[in-house]
C-alpha cells in the first residue's frame, strides 16, 4: 500500500562542521580549478552531491535490508500474537477497518507542481501519496483525503509502476484531475505552508486543508504561499514550534504533514502527533525521550499495510536538502 521506507532516514554523508571540508576536497566530476572558481556555497553543494552519488547505492541497499528486517520482525510478532489470541493479522486488520469512523475533516493533496520536479522527485512524491493513504487506513478516525490535479507524469506513474492504487478504497482516498479551487467553496480553503505567518491550534471540520505535493529541494521558496495568496485563499502552518524544539527548519515531507494531522485527529494532541511523526534527529537534544526500538516498532506497524515493493523503497531514497539532512521533500 505505501512504500516500505516509513520515515526518511539520515543521508549517507552529512556535510557538517566535523565532516569533509571544501578546502581539502578533491572533486570527482569537475577539475580542481573549476571547483575553486565556485562560490563557497556552490562548493559545498557540489561536494555534497558528489559524496551522495558515491554512496547512494550502498545507502539504498542498507535501507532495503533494514526494511526487510522490519517486515521479518513484524511477521514473527504477528505469528506469535495469532498463536496466542487465535486472531490472524488479516482478521485484526478487518476488525480495525470495521471499527474505523469518519472524522469529518477533509485534506487535499495538491499535485499541481509536476513541471517543477525532476523524474526522481516525481517518484518520491508519488510514494509519499501512498504513505498518506496507508496512514489514513491505519487511523481510528479517517479523514476525507482527496488528491487533485492528478495528470501528466504523476498520473502515468500511478497507472504503471504504482497501479495497485486502482484497488484503493475511496473511503480513504479519492484521486482526480481537478483543481480544488473549482471543487470547494473558496472561503473554506486553507493552504498549509511553512512560510505562512498564521499558526493554527485547532482543525476546523468546516475547512478544507491543502498540502502541496512537491519535492523541490528549496528551489522554489514561498511557492505554495504565493499560490495561496494569488488564489485569495487562506493559509497557515502547524503549531510545531509551540510544542517541539527542532534543530532544523519546520520543513516536512508531504506524508509527514498528513500523518501529523491524522494523529492529531485521532488523539487531540499536537505534541503527541509531532513526537510520533517527526524524525528524532530533528529534535534538539534533551527535548524528547525516545529510542531506536520505538522507531523500529513504528516501521513494523507501518509495514503492515505496505507489501514488498522494492521499487517503492528505492523511490523514497533521494538526495538530502540543504535545510534538512535526509528529508526526501520539502513541505512548502
Secondary structure, DSSP 8 states (H G I E B T S, - for coil): ---S--S----S----TTS--TTT---SSS-HHHHHTS-HHHHHHHHHHHHHHHHHHHHHHHHHHHHHHHHHHHHHHHHHHHHHHS--HHHHHHHHHHH-EEEEEEEEEE-TTGGGS-HHHHHHHHHHHHHHHHHHHH-SEEEEEEEES--HHHHHHHHTTTGGGGG--TTT-EE-S--HHHHS-GGGEEEE-TT-S-EESS--TTSEEEEE----TTSSTTHHHHHHHHHT-EEEEE-HHHH--BSS-S---HHHHHHHHHHHHHHS-HHHHHHHHS-GGGB-TTS----HHHHHHHHHHHHTTT---HHHHHHH-----SSSTT-S----
